[in-house]
Structure formats: structure tokens, C-alpha cells
Amino acid sequence: MDLLSDILQQAGLRRRLLDAHALPAEGALQFPCERSIGFHVVTQGPVFIHTAPADAPLRLNTGDIALMARGCRHLLARSETLPALPPPQRVAVAPLLAGPPPAAAGPAVVSGAWQLWNDPLHPLFGELPAWHLLRAEALPRLSPLALTVALLTAEVRERGLGSLSVIHGLFDAAFALLLREVVAEVARSGRGFSHALADPRVRQAVELMHADTRRPWTLEALARAVGLSRTALAEKFRSAMGDTPLNYLRGLRMQQAIRLLSDSSRPLEAVAAEVGYQDAFSFSKVFKRTVGLAPRDFRRQDTTLAF
């Protein structure tokens, strides 16, 4: 089973944003980044990412890629030192290719984001670094990631017939390849979700839960399915994942519920049944405890977000 694809699908994608930006000669571009996972590809450097005031700015050169794995407000500027004036230009919410390609000379980026309906619940997102930098000189020129990003940035600049269709596919491919790169690095460190899946029994249990969240899984049923005792599975799972199997299952169900509540008008009872709950009352209690809002309030919340 392709777990990463399933995790991304269940994360609650609201919409894709992509555009090219020329950095102003003075000031900066402001990216609010509420509930989004984004990247910047530097088409002409240098560019400096400014995050929290206490953090040193990150310098990016031509061809470098910065992946923002967890939404955090940041500024892009030409200078390592932010000028006091003029104020940052807020980058507005925009669909794919909202404006013309930047014509001005000087530092420029192609920026993309996945906007999400809610903070992703899967532990994979919590273990990713806030920023992951891929330097142009360290990225093999013929690697799938390098080729995909090169095609994406070229298509953004040229914008020929059918660009939106081409860019849609390249955009998703670039995101998946970027996340694959980061997840692999986290796994090599001997920690994280991907490292935990090196244990075949733990991976099998995870795949079973992903494949059928509606099933009334118990620890005993999972253990029997993977050929372990309840105690052995619980110990292996907690050692590898830092949590219990049923807590992991609850997170999966709530993430799936977020997507269903966001993308459909299905009755609450139908959503509850789809994610493995026998009644809407029990589902609503768990949802509110996990997400912080009752399901009906979640549906009514303001969904105006920005990259």
C-alpha cells in the first residue's frame, strides 16, 4: 500500500496555489501560511527567508528549493536585513497562475502551496522540520525531483496552451517528491513514521487500518491479523510509533472525517458511519476532543485561508 499517498489524500487538501513572484527592490513579500504546506523554488537569487525575529534568515541561491512542511508566517526579501519600510506586501490567496509572469529583473521565485481545511492530524506532519532546504548543487540534475521542478518552473514562465492542465500534474508530482525526500531524511535519522514502518508487523497493522477505517478494529483483531499477541503488538507499535494502535486509528478516522465534512454535505450520521462510528453522538464527542470544534461548528467555520 502507498501510505504516503493515502496520508496526503486524507490530509484535507482544500486547493492548490501556485504563482511566480519578483521580489520588490525594497521591503518584502509576506506569506501568512495559515494551514498550508508550501515551497519556494528560486529562479533567480539570492533570496532570503525571514521567519521568527530570533531566527537567522535563510539564504537561497538560484535553483535552491525550500519546503515549508508546517505552516509558518514568513517573509521573502532580497536582503539579509529587513528594511523598516515599506511594509511587507501580503501575498493574497490566488488559484494556480493568478497573474502574469514577473517581468522585472532581479531575484524571483516560484511559490506553491497546498492549503488544508485544518491542521493535519497525522503524526508524519508533526515530525517534519518547519523548513527543509534542498541546495541546487546537492540535487542530481537528472533526479525525478530536479526534472519535475525544472519542468514546473519552465511551464510557469512560458504558459503555453494547456498550461493549467500540465501544471496541475507537475504541481502534485513536485509536492509528493519533495515530501518523499524529507520523509526519507527523517527516516535515515533513526526516528519518525517512515523509520517505524521498517518493522514489518507494525507496517502491516498500519496498512490494515488505512485500508479500512470503517472496520470495528480492536487491539485483539489487529494482533490476530498480523500474527502477534495483543501485548506484543502493543509493545512493538508503541516502541516504533510512540502511540497505541487504537490512538493511531482514531487520528486516521478524525482526519478522514475532516475531509468528508469539508468536501461534502453528507449528514452527520453518514459521516460517522463512514469513519467507523455507530452513532453521531459518539463520533461528535471524539471529533470535538480531537479537533477542538463540534462537527457542525467545523462545517460553519471561516474557510478563508492564505498561503
Phi and psi restraints in degrees (value plus and minus 20) as a CYANA .aco file:
   2 ASP   PHI    -106.8   -66.8
   2 ASP   PSI      69.8   109.8
   3 LEU   PHI     -86.2   -46.2
   3 LEU   PSI     -59.7   -19.7
   4 LEU   PHI     -81.3   -41.3
   4 LEU   PSI     -62.9   -22.9
   5 SER   PHI     -82.8   -42.8
   5 SER   PSI     -60.3   -20.3
   6 ASP   PHI     -86.4   -46.4
   6 ASP   PSI     -60.7   -20.7
   7 ILE   PHI     -82.7   -42.7
   7 ILE   PSI     -63.0   -23.0
   8 LEU   PHI     -85.5   -45.5
   8 LEU   PSI     -60.2   -20.2
   9 GLN   PHI     -83.2   -43.2
   9 GLN   PSI     -60.3   -20.3
  10 GLN   PHI    -101.7   -61.7
  10 GLN   PSI     -27.2    12.8
  11 ALA   PHI     -88.7   -48.7
  11 ALA   PSI     -34.2     5.8
  12 GLY   PHI      72.5   112.5
  12 GLY   PSI      27.8    67.8
  13 LEU   PHI     -81.0   -41.0
  13 LEU   PSI     105.5   145.5
  14 ARG   PHI    -113.1   -73.1
  14 ARG   PSI     -71.7   -31.7
  15 ARG   PHI    -184.9  -144.9
  15 ARG   PSI     143.1   183.1
  16 ARG   PHI    -120.0   -80.0
  16 ARG   PSI     117.1   157.1
  17 LEU   PHI    -141.3  -101.3
  17 LEU   PSI     117.7   157.7
  18 LEU   PHI    -176.8  -136.8
  18 LEU   PSI     112.2   152.2
  19 ASP   PHI    -182.9  -142.9
  19 ASP   PSI     146.7   186.7
  20 ALA   PHI    -125.6   -85.6
  20 ALA   PSI     122.9   162.9
  21 HIS   PHI    -154.7  -114.7
  21 HIS   PSI     113.6   153.6
  22 ALA   PHI    -113.8   -73.8
  22 ALA   PSI     112.0   152.0
  23 LEU   PHI     -95.4   -55.4
  23 LEU   PSI     117.5   157.5
  24 PRO   PHI     -84.4   -44.4
  24 PRO   PSI     131.3   171.3
  25 ALA   PHI     -81.3   -41.3
  25 ALA   PSI     -54.4   -14.4
  26 GLU   PHI    -148.9  -108.9
  26 GLU   PSI     138.3   178.3
  27 GLY   PHI      60.5   100.5
  27 GLY   PSI    -171.9  -131.9
  28 ALA   PHI    -180.1  -140.1
  28 ALA   PSI     146.2   186.2
  29 LEU   PHI    -117.7   -77.7
  29 LEU   PSI     113.9   153.9
  30 GLN   PHI    -126.8   -86.8
  30 GLN   PSI     107.5   147.5
  31 PHE   PHI    -134.5   -94.5
  31 PHE   PSI      86.2   126.2
  32 PRO   PHI     -85.0   -45.0
  32 PRO   PSI     -62.4   -22.4
  33 CYS   PHI      45.2    85.2
  33 CYS   PSI      11.1    51.1
  34 GLU   PHI     -86.4   -46.4
  34 GLU   PSI     105.0   145.0
  35 ARG   PHI      29.7    69.7
  35 ARG   PSI      36.4    76.4
  36 SER   PHI    -165.5  -125.5
  36 SER   PSI     136.7   176.7
  37 ILE   PHI    -138.3   -98.3
  37 ILE   PSI     101.8   141.8
  38 GLY   PHI    -156.4  -116.4
  38 GLY   PSI     151.6   191.6
  39 PHE   PHI    -165.3  -125.3
  39 PHE   PSI     136.9   176.9
  40 HIS   PHI    -146.4  -106.4
  40 HIS   PSI     109.5   149.5
  41 VAL   PHI    -128.9   -88.9
  41 VAL   PSI     102.2   142.2
  42 VAL   PHI    -104.1   -64.1
  42 VAL   PSI      91.1   131.1
  43 THR   PHI    -107.1   -67.1
  43 THR   PSI     -42.4    -2.4
  44 GLN   PHI    -172.7  -132.7
  44 GLN   PSI     102.9   142.9
  45 GLY   PHI    -128.0   -88.0
  45 GLY   PSI    -195.3  -155.3
  46 PRO   PHI    -103.6   -63.6
  46 PRO   PSI     137.3   177.3
  47 VAL   PHI    -151.1  -111.1
  47 VAL   PSI     122.8   162.8
  48 PHE   PHI    -137.4   -97.4
  48 PHE   PSI     110.1   150.1
  49 ILE   PHI    -115.2   -75.2
  49 ILE   PSI     103.9   143.9
  50 HIS   PHI    -129.9   -89.9
  50 HIS   PSI     102.9   142.9
  51 THR   PHI    -132.1   -92.1
  51 THR   PSI    -144.2  -104.2
  52 ALA   PHI     -83.7   -43.7
  52 ALA   PSI     127.4   167.4
  53 PRO   PHI     -74.5   -34.5
  53 PRO   PSI     -51.3   -11.3
  54 ALA   PHI    -100.6   -60.6
  54 ALA   PSI     -32.9     7.1
  55 ASP   PHI    -111.0   -71.0
  55 ASP   PSI     123.3   163.3
  56 ALA   PHI     -90.6   -50.6
  56 ALA   PSI     123.2   163.2
  57 PRO   PHI     -84.0   -44.0
  57 PRO   PSI     129.9   169.9
  58 LEU   PHI    -118.4   -78.4
  58 LEU   PSI     104.0   144.0
  59 ARG   PHI    -111.4   -71.4
  59 ARG   PSI     111.0   151.0
  60 LEU   PHI    -141.4  -101.4
  60 LEU   PSI     114.5   154.5
  61 ASN   PHI    -125.0   -85.0
  61 ASN   PSI     154.0   194.0
  62 THR   PHI     -75.0   -35.0
  62 THR   PSI     108.7   148.7
  63 GLY   PHI      71.6   111.6
  63 GLY   PSI     -32.4     7.6
  64 ASP   PHI     -92.9   -52.9
  64 ASP   PSI     132.8   172.8
  65 ILE   PHI    -146.5  -106.5
  65 ILE   PSI     113.8   153.8
  66 ALA   PHI    -138.3   -98.3
  66 ALA   PSI     101.9   141.9
  67 LEU   PHI    -122.4   -82.4
  67 LEU   PSI     104.8   144.8
  68 MET   PHI    -118.2   -78.2
  68 MET   PSI      79.8   119.8
  69 ALA   PHI     -98.5   -58.5
  69 ALA   PSI     -42.8    -2.8
  70 ARG   PHI    -151.3  -111.3
  70 ARG   PSI     114.0   154.0
  71 GLY   PHI     -75.4   -35.4
  71 GLY   PSI     103.2   143.2
  72 CYS   PHI    -167.6  -127.6
  72 CYS   PSI     114.5   154.5
  73 ARG   PHI     -80.9   -40.9
  73 ARG   PSI     117.3   157.3
  74 HIS   PHI    -175.5  -135.5
  74 HIS   PSI     145.6   185.6
  75 LEU   PHI    -141.3  -101.3
  75 LEU   PSI     126.7   166.7
  76 LEU   PHI    -133.8   -93.8
  76 LEU   PSI     112.2   152.2
  77 ALA   PHI    -164.6  -124.6
  77 ALA   PSI     143.3   183.3
  78 ARG   PHI     -97.6   -57.6
  78 ARG   PSI     -41.9    -1.9
  79 SER   PHI    -130.3   -90.3
  79 SER   PSI     129.0   169.0
  80 GLU   PHI     -90.0   -50.0
  80 GLU   PSI     -43.9    -3.9
  81 THR   PHI    -131.4   -91.4
  81 THR   PSI     104.7   144.7
  82 LEU   PHI     -95.7   -55.7
  82 LEU   PSI     108.7   148.7
  83 PRO   PHI     -92.6   -52.6
  83 PRO   PSI     133.7   173.7
  84 ALA   PHI     -89.4   -49.4
  84 ALA   PSI     -54.7   -14.7
  85 LEU   PHI    -155.5  -115.5
  85 LEU   PSI     132.8   172.8
  86 PRO   PHI     -97.0   -57.0
  86 PRO   PSI     149.5   189.5
  87 PRO   PHI     -86.5   -46.5
  87 PRO   PSI     136.8   176.8
  88 PRO   PHI     -79.2   -39.2
  88 PRO   PSI     126.3   166.3
  89 GLN   PHI    -108.3   -68.3
  89 GLN   PSI      98.0   138.0
  90 ARG   PHI     -93.7   -53.7
  90 ARG   PSI     110.4   150.4
  91 VAL   PHI    -101.7   -61.7
  91 VAL   PSI      96.2   136.2
  92 ALA   PHI     -97.3   -57.3
  92 ALA   PSI     139.9   179.9
  93 VAL   PHI     -82.9   -42.9
  93 VAL   PSI     110.0   150.0
  94 ALA   PHI    -170.6  -130.6
  94 ALA   PSI     126.2   166.2
  95 PRO   PHI     -93.7   -53.7
  95 PRO   PSI    -194.6  -154.6
  96 LEU   PHI     -77.5   -37.5
  96 LEU   PSI     109.6   149.6
  97 LEU   PHI      32.3    72.3
  97 LEU   PSI      40.5    80.5
  98 ALA   PHI     -92.8   -52.8
  98 ALA   PSI     -50.6   -10.6
  99 GLY   PHI    -147.2  -107.2
  99 GLY   PSI     156.6   196.6
 100 PRO   PHI     -91.5   -51.5
 100 PRO   PSI     140.1   180.1
 101 PRO   PHI     -81.4   -41.4
 101 PRO   PSI     124.8   164.8
 102 PRO   PHI     -84.8   -44.8
 102 PRO   PSI     111.8   151.8
 103 ALA   PHI    -118.8   -78.8
 103 ALA   PSI     -37.0     3.0
 104 ALA   PHI     -90.8   -50.8
 104 ALA   PSI     126.1   166.1
 105 ALA   PHI     -96.9   -56.9
 105 ALA   PSI     140.3   180.3
 106 GLY   PHI      91.4   131.4
 106 GLY   PSI    -195.8  -155.8
 107 PRO   PHI     -74.6   -34.6
 107 PRO   PSI     118.0   158.0
 108 ALA   PHI    -171.8  -131.8
 108 ALA   PSI     135.1   175.1
 109 VAL   PHI    -158.3  -118.3
 109 VAL   PSI     136.9   176.9
 110 VAL   PHI    -128.2   -88.2
 110 VAL   PSI     103.4   143.4
 111 SER   PHI    -138.4   -98.4
 111 SER   PSI     115.6   155.6
 112 GLY   PHI    -153.6  -113.6
 112 GLY   PSI     135.7   175.7
 113 ALA   PHI    -173.0  -133.0
 113 ALA   PSI     126.8   166.8
 114 TRP   PHI    -119.2   -79.2
 114 TRP   PSI      98.0   138.0
 115 GLN   PHI    -108.5   -68.5
 115 GLN   PSI     119.5   159.5
 116 LEU   PHI    -136.0   -96.0
 116 LEU   PSI     134.1   174.1
 117 TRP   PHI     -91.5   -51.5
 117 TRP   PSI     -48.3    -8.3
 118 ASN   PHI    -173.6  -133.6
 118 ASN   PSI     144.1   184.1
 119 ASP   PHI     -78.6   -38.6
 119 ASP   PSI     107.4   147.4
 120 PRO   PHI     -82.5   -42.5
 120 PRO   PSI     118.0   158.0
 121 LEU   PHI    -111.7   -71.7
 121 LEU   PSI     -40.0     0.0
 122 HIS   PHI     -85.2   -45.2
 122 HIS   PSI     118.3   158.3
 123 PRO   PHI     -79.8   -39.8
 123 PRO   PSI     -42.3    -2.3
 124 LEU   PHI     -74.7   -34.7
 124 LEU   PSI     -62.7   -22.7
 125 PHE   PHI     -90.6   -50.6
 125 PHE   PSI     -52.2   -12.2
 126 GLY   PHI     -89.4   -49.4
 126 GLY   PSI     -44.3    -4.3
 127 GLU   PHI    -115.1   -75.1
 127 GLU   PSI     -27.2    12.8
 128 LEU   PHI     -95.3   -55.3
 128 LEU   PSI     125.9   165.9
 129 PRO   PHI     -88.0   -48.0
 129 PRO   PSI     131.8   171.8
 130 ALA   PHI     -77.7   -37.7
 130 ALA   PSI     -60.2   -20.2
 131 TRP   PHI    -152.3  -112.3
 131 TRP   PSI     119.5   159.5
 132 HIS   PHI    -150.6  -110.6
 132 HIS   PSI     101.2   141.2
 133 LEU   PHI    -123.0   -83.0
 133 LEU   PSI     110.6   150.6
 134 LEU   PHI    -133.1   -93.1
 134 LEU   PSI      92.8   132.8
 135 ARG   PHI    -101.0   -61.0
 135 ARG   PSI     120.6   160.6
 136 ALA   PHI     -77.0   -37.0
 136 ALA   PSI     -59.6   -19.6
 137 GLU   PHI     -92.3   -52.3
 137 GLU   PSI     -38.3     1.7
 138 ALA   PHI    -114.1   -74.1
 138 ALA   PSI     -26.2    13.8
 139 LEU   PHI    -120.0   -80.0
 139 LEU   PSI      95.7   135.7
 140 PRO   PHI     -74.6   -34.6
 140 PRO   PSI     112.8   152.8
 141 ARG   PHI     -82.5   -42.5
 141 ARG   PSI     -49.0    -9.0
 142 LEU   PHI    -123.9   -83.9
 142 LEU   PSI      -4.6    35.4
 143 SER   PHI     -91.3   -51.3
 143 SER   PSI     133.5   173.5
 144 PRO   PHI     -74.6   -34.6
 144 PRO   PSI     -59.2   -19.2
 145 LEU   PHI     -85.7   -45.7
 145 LEU   PSI     -67.8   -27.8
 146 ALA   PHI     -81.2   -41.2
 146 ALA   PSI     -62.7   -22.7
 147 LEU   PHI     -87.0   -47.0
 147 LEU   PSI     -61.5   -21.5
 148 THR   PHI     -84.9   -44.9
 148 THR   PSI     -65.2   -25.2
 149 VAL   PHI     -84.8   -44.8
 149 VAL   PSI     -59.0   -19.0
 150 ALA   PHI     -82.8   -42.8
 150 ALA   PSI     -63.0   -23.0
 151 LEU   PHI     -84.7   -44.7
 151 LEU   PSI     -60.9   -20.9
 152 LEU   PHI     -82.8   -42.8
 152 LEU   PSI     -69.7   -29.7
 153 THR   PHI     -86.1   -46.1
 153 THR   PSI     -56.1   -16.1
 154 ALA   PHI     -84.8   -44.8
 154 ALA   PSI     -61.6   -21.6
 155 GLU   PHI     -87.0   -47.0
 155 GLU   PSI     -55.8   -15.8
 156 VAL   PHI     -83.8   -43.8
 156 VAL   PSI     -58.6   -18.6
 157 ARG   PHI     -93.1   -53.1
 157 ARG   PSI     -63.1   -23.1
 158 GLU   PHI    -103.3   -63.3
 158 GLU   PSI     -65.0   -25.0
 159 ARG   PHI      33.0    73.0
 159 ARG   PSI      43.3    83.3
 160 GLY   PHI    -105.2   -65.2
 160 GLY   PSI    -190.1  -150.1
 161 LEU   PHI     -79.8   -39.8
 161 LEU   PSI     112.6   152.6
 162 GLY   PHI      56.6    96.6
 162 GLY   PSI      -3.0    37.0
 163 SER   PHI     -77.7   -37.7
 163 SER   PSI     -61.2   -21.2
 164 LEU   PHI     -80.7   -40.7
 164 LEU   PSI     -61.8   -21.8
 165 SER   PHI     -85.4   -45.4
 165 SER   PSI     -63.5   -23.5
 166 VAL   PHI     -83.9   -43.9
 166 VAL   PSI     -66.3   -26.3
 167 ILE   PHI     -86.9   -46.9
 167 ILE   PSI     -54.9   -14.9
 168 HIS   PHI     -76.2   -36.2
 168 HIS   PSI     -68.1   -28.1
 169 GLY   PHI     -89.2   -49.2
 169 GLY   PSI     -62.6   -22.6
 170 LEU   PHI     -84.4   -44.4
 170 LEU   PSI     -56.9   -16.9
 171 PHE   PHI     -79.8   -39.8
 171 PHE   PSI     -71.5   -31.5
 172 ASP   PHI     -85.2   -45.2
 172 ASP   PSI     -58.5   -18.5
 173 ALA   PHI     -84.1   -44.1
 173 ALA   PSI     -62.7   -22.7
 174 ALA   PHI     -81.9   -41.9
 174 ALA   PSI     -62.5   -22.5
 175 PHE   PHI     -83.2   -43.2
 175 PHE   PSI     -66.9   -26.9
 176 ALA   PHI     -82.3   -42.3
 176 ALA   PSI     -61.1   -21.1
 177 LEU   PHI     -89.0   -49.0
 177 LEU   PSI     -57.6   -17.6
 178 LEU   PHI     -83.2   -43.2
 178 LEU   PSI     -66.3   -26.3
 179 LEU   PHI     -86.0   -46.0
 179 LEU   PSI     -57.1   -17.1
 180 ARG   PHI     -78.6   -38.6
 180 ARG   PSI     -61.9   -21.9
 181 GLU   PHI     -81.9   -41.9
 181 GLU   PSI     -65.4   -25.4
 182 VAL   PHI     -89.8   -49.8
 182 VAL   PSI     -63.6   -23.6
 183 VAL   PHI     -80.8   -40.8
 183 VAL   PSI     -60.9   -20.9
 184 ALA   PHI     -83.4   -43.4
 184 ALA   PSI     -59.2   -19.2
 185 GLU   PHI     -87.0   -47.0
 185 GLU   PSI     -61.4   -21.4
 186 VAL   PHI     -81.7   -41.7
 186 VAL   PSI     -61.8   -21.8
 187 ALA   PHI     -83.9   -43.9
 187 ALA   PSI     -57.7   -17.7
 188 ARG   PHI     -85.1   -45.1
 188 ARG   PSI     -41.1    -1.1
 189 SER   PHI     -97.6   -57.6
 189 SER   PSI     -24.1    15.9
 190 GLY   PHI      65.1   105.1
 190 GLY   PSI      -1.2    38.8
 191 ARG   PHI    -163.2  -123.2
 191 ARG   PSI     157.2   197.2
 192 GLY   PHI      72.9   112.9
 192 GLY   PSI     150.9   190.9
 193 PHE   PHI     -80.2   -40.2
 193 PHE   PSI     -66.9   -26.9
 194 SER   PHI     -85.1   -45.1
 194 SER   PSI     -58.2   -18.2
 195 HIS   PHI     -83.9   -43.9
 195 HIS   PSI     -58.6   -18.6
 196 ALA   PHI     -82.1   -42.1
 196 ALA   PSI     -52.8   -12.8
 197 LEU   PHI     -92.8   -52.8
 197 LEU   PSI     -24.2    15.8
 198 ALA   PHI     -85.7   -45.7
 198 ALA   PSI     -43.5    -3.5
 199 ASP   PHI     -99.3   -59.3
 199 ASP   PSI      95.9   135.9
 200 PRO   PHI     -81.9   -41.9
 200 PRO   PSI     -53.2   -13.2
 201 ARG   PHI     -92.0   -52.0
 201 ARG   PSI     -59.9   -19.9
 202 VAL   PHI     -84.0   -44.0
 202 VAL   PSI     -64.3   -24.3
 203 ARG   PHI     -81.3   -41.3
 203 ARG   PSI     -62.1   -22.1
 204 GLN   PHI     -81.9   -41.9
 204 GLN   PSI     -62.8   -22.8
 205 ALA   PHI     -83.1   -43.1
 205 ALA   PSI     -62.8   -22.8
 206 VAL   PHI     -82.5   -42.5
 206 VAL   PSI     -64.3   -24.3
 207 GLU   PHI     -84.2   -44.2
 207 GLU   PSI     -58.4   -18.4
 208 LEU   PHI     -81.9   -41.9
 208 LEU   PSI     -62.3   -22.3
 209 MET   PHI     -88.7   -48.7
 209 MET   PSI     -60.4   -20.4
 210 HIS   PHI     -83.9   -43.9
 210 HIS   PSI     -57.8   -17.8
 211 ALA   PHI     -90.7   -50.7
 211 ALA   PSI     -46.7    -6.7
 212 ASP   PHI    -171.9  -131.9
 212 ASP   PSI      61.6   101.6
 213 THR   PHI     -93.4   -53.4
 213 THR   PSI     -38.2     1.8
 214 ARG   PHI     -94.1   -54.1
 214 ARG   PSI     -44.4    -4.4
 215 ARG   PHI     -84.9   -44.9
 215 ARG   PSI     118.7   158.7
 216 PRO   PHI     -96.0   -56.0
 216 PRO   PSI      49.1    89.1
 217 TRP   PHI     -83.9   -43.9
 217 TRP   PSI     118.6   158.6
 218 THR   PHI    -141.6  -101.6
 218 THR   PSI     144.9   184.9
 219 LEU   PHI     -79.8   -39.8
 219 LEU   PSI     -58.7   -18.7
 220 GLU   PHI     -84.2   -44.2
 220 GLU   PSI     -62.7   -22.7
 221 ALA   PHI     -86.2   -46.2
 221 ALA   PSI     -61.3   -21.3
 222 LEU   PHI     -84.1   -44.1
 222 LEU   PSI     -64.7   -24.7
 223 ALA   PHI     -81.9   -41.9
 223 ALA   PSI     -62.2   -22.2
 224 ARG   PHI     -84.4   -44.4
 224 ARG   PSI     -58.6   -18.6
 225 ALA   PHI     -86.5   -46.5
 225 ALA   PSI     -49.9    -9.9
 226 VAL   PHI    -122.6   -82.6
 226 VAL   PSI     -16.7    23.3
 227 GLY   PHI      57.9    97.9
 227 GLY   PSI      13.3    53.3
 228 LEU   PHI    -148.9  -108.9
 228 LEU   PSI     144.4   184.4
 229 SER   PHI     -96.4   -56.4
 229 SER   PSI     143.9   183.9
 230 ARG   PHI     -78.6   -38.6
 230 ARG   PSI     -65.2   -25.2
 231 THR   PHI     -84.5   -44.5
 231 THR   PSI     -63.4   -23.4
 232 ALA   PHI     -83.8   -43.8
 232 ALA   PSI     -62.7   -22.7
 233 LEU   PHI     -85.9   -45.9
 233 LEU   PSI     -63.8   -23.8
 234 ALA   PHI     -80.2   -40.2
 234 ALA   PSI     -62.0   -22.0
 235 GLU   PHI     -88.8   -48.8
 235 GLU   PSI     -65.1   -25.1
 236 LYS   PHI     -81.1   -41.1
 236 LYS   PSI     -64.6   -24.6
 237 PHE   PHI     -85.9   -45.9
 237 PHE   PSI     -66.2   -26.2
 238 ARG   PHI     -85.7   -45.7
 238 ARG   PSI     -59.2   -19.2
 239 SER   PHI     -83.3   -43.3
 239 SER   PSI     -59.6   -19.6
 240 ALA   PHI    -103.0   -63.0
 240 ALA   PSI     -60.9   -20.9
 241 MET   PHI    -125.4   -85.4
 241 MET   PSI     -35.1     4.9
 242 GLY   PHI      55.8    95.8
 242 GLY   PSI      -2.4    37.6
 243 ASP   PHI    -176.5  -136.5
 243 ASP   PSI     153.4   193.4
 244 THR   PHI    -110.0   -70.0
 244 THR   PSI     138.1   178.1
 245 PRO   PHI     -78.3   -38.3
 245 PRO   PSI     -60.9   -20.9
 246 LEU   PHI     -93.9   -53.9
 246 LEU   PSI     -50.2   -10.2
 247 ASN   PHI     -86.8   -46.8
 247 ASN   PSI     -59.8   -19.8
 248 TYR   PHI     -81.3   -41.3
 248 TYR   PSI     -63.5   -23.5
 249 LEU   PHI     -81.9   -41.9
 249 LEU   PSI     -60.8   -20.8
 250 ARG   PHI     -81.8   -41.8
 250 ARG   PSI     -61.9   -21.9
 251 GLY   PHI     -81.6   -41.6
 251 GLY   PSI     -62.1   -22.1
 252 LEU   PHI     -79.6   -39.6
 252 LEU   PSI     -65.1   -25.1
 253 ARG   PHI     -84.0   -44.0
 253 ARG   PSI     -61.5   -21.5
 254 MET   PHI     -88.8   -48.8
 254 MET   PSI     -56.7   -16.7
 255 GLN   PHI     -85.2   -45.2
 255 GLN   PSI     -60.5   -20.5
 256 GLN   PHI     -85.6   -45.6
 256 GLN   PSI     -58.2   -18.2
 257 ALA   PHI     -83.9   -43.9
 257 ALA   PSI     -59.5   -19.5
 258 ILE   PHI     -77.6   -37.6
 258 ILE   PSI     -64.8   -24.8
 259 ARG   PHI     -84.2   -44.2
 259 ARG   PSI     -63.7   -23.7
 260 LEU   PHI     -86.2   -46.2
 260 LEU   PSI     -60.9   -20.9
 261 LEU   PHI     -87.0   -47.0
 261 LEU   PSI     -52.5   -12.5
 262 SER   PHI     -99.6   -59.6
 262 SER   PSI     -57.1   -17.1
 263 ASP   PHI    -119.3   -79.3
 263 ASP   PSI     -23.1    16.9
 264 SER   PHI    -165.4  -125.4
 264 SER   PSI     147.0   187.0
 265 SER   PHI    -128.8   -88.8
 265 SER   PSI       5.1    45.1
 266 ARG   PHI     -81.1   -41.1
 266 ARG   PSI     125.1   165.1
 267 PRO   PHI     -79.0   -39.0
 267 PRO   PSI     133.6   173.6
 268 LEU   PHI     -78.4   -38.4
 268 LEU   PSI     -57.8   -17.8
 269 GLU   PHI     -82.4   -42.4
 269 GLU   PSI     -57.9   -17.9
 270 ALA   PHI     -90.0   -50.0
 270 ALA   PSI     -59.2   -19.2
 271 VAL   PHI     -83.6   -43.6
 271 VAL   PSI     -64.2   -24.2
 272 ALA   PHI     -78.7   -38.7
 272 ALA   PSI     -65.7   -25.7
 273 ALA   PHI     -85.1   -45.1
 273 ALA   PSI     -57.3   -17.3
 274 GLU   PHI     -83.1   -43.1
 274 GLU   PSI     -51.0   -11.0
 275 VAL   PHI    -125.3   -85.3
 275 VAL   PSI      -3.4    36.6
 276 GLY   PHI      76.3   116.3
 276 GLY   PSI      -2.5    37.5
 277 TYR   PHI    -130.9   -90.9
 277 TYR   PSI     120.2   160.2
 278 GLN   PHI     -99.2   -59.2
 278 GLN   PSI     -41.8    -1.8
 279 ASP   PHI    -165.6  -125.6
 279 ASP   PSI     135.6   175.6
 280 ALA   PHI     -88.7   -48.7
 280 ALA   PSI     -48.9    -8.9
 281 PHE   PHI     -85.8   -45.8
 281 PHE   PSI     -69.4   -29.4
 282 SER   PHI     -81.8   -41.8
 282 SER   PSI     -62.5   -22.5
 283 PHE   PHI     -80.7   -40.7
 283 PHE   PSI     -65.0   -25.0
 284 SER   PHI     -82.5   -42.5
 284 SER   PSI     -58.2   -18.2
 285 LYS   PHI     -82.7   -42.7
 285 LYS   PSI     -66.9   -26.9
 286 VAL   PHI     -87.3   -47.3
 286 VAL   PSI     -60.3   -20.3
 287 PHE   PHI     -81.8   -41.8
 287 PHE   PSI     -67.0   -27.0
 288 LYS   PHI     -84.7   -44.7
 288 LYS   PSI     -59.3   -19.3
 289 ARG   PHI     -84.6   -44.6
 289 ARG   PSI     -53.7   -13.7
 290 THR   PHI    -105.2   -65.2
 290 THR   PSI     -65.3   -25.3
 291 VAL   PHI    -114.9   -74.9
 291 VAL   PSI     -46.9    -6.9
 292 GLY   PHI      77.2   117.2
 292 GLY   PSI     -23.5    16.5
 293 LEU   PHI    -155.7  -115.7
 293 LEU   PSI     127.5   167.5
 294 ALA   PHI     -87.3   -47.3
 294 ALA   PSI     132.8   172.8
 295 PRO   PHI     -73.2   -33.2
 295 PRO   PSI     -62.5   -22.5
 296 ARG   PHI     -87.2   -47.2
 296 ARG   PSI     -57.8   -17.8
 297 ASP   PHI     -87.4   -47.4
 297 ASP   PSI     -56.9   -16.9
 298 PHE   PHI     -80.9   -40.9
 298 PHE   PSI     -60.7   -20.7
 299 ARG   PHI     -86.1   -46.1
 299 ARG   PSI     -49.5    -9.5
 300 ARG   PHI    -109.3   -69.3
 300 ARG   PSI     -28.3    11.7
 301 GLN   PHI     -85.4   -45.4
 301 GLN   PSI     137.8   177.8
 302 ASP   PHI     -86.0   -46.0
 302 ASP   PSI     107.6   147.6
 303 THR   PHI    -129.7   -89.7
 303 THR   PSI       1.3    41.3
 304 THR   PHI    -102.3   -62.3
 304 THR   PSI      89.1   129.1
 305 LEU   PHI    -140.1  -100.1
 305 LEU   PSI     150.9   190.9
 306 ALA   PHI    -167.8  -127.8
 306 ALA   PSI     125.6   165.6
